[in-house]
Amino acid sequence: MFAIKTEVSNPRAKAFAFSEQKTMYGGKHIAKGDLIFVFASENEGGAGLVASGIVTAAQATPKKFGVARQTPRVSITVKRTALAKRPLGRSELKPFAHWNDDRPETELNFKFYRQATNKLVGISAEAATFLGGFF
C-alpha cells in the first residue's frame, strides 16, 4: 500500500496522472493494482488527503547518466475509487511527532511532513487501515 503527496490540480477527477514523482520509504516498489491514497500537497495549495485509488500503470523513471546520487522516481496513473469525507493534512498530523510510538498518524506525519517535499511512499497496513477510515 502506498500514499502520495503531490500537486493535485483537480481533487475530484476520476483519474490522476503523476509524472516523475520522487519516491521514499519503499515507494519505488509501486506497481499496477496497488492501493494508493492521494494527498493534495499543502505546498501546492492543496488540503491533504483527497482520494483513494488503484494504480493502473507504474513506470520507473530512468536514472540520468553521470549523476552519482539520484532519488528513484516513478510515473503513475491512478483510477480514483473514493473521495475523502473528512480532512487529514499537515495540521491534523502535526501533533503526532513522537517518532517511535507506532501510531499510524505518526508514520504519516514522519513520511510526509518531516521533510516538506512532495513524494510517493510505502505505508504500513496499519496506516492504510487508518486512512481507510476517512472514506
Salt bridges, closest charged atoms under 4 A:
GLU105 OE2 - ARG103 NH2 3.05
GLU107 OE2 - LYS111 NZ 2.97
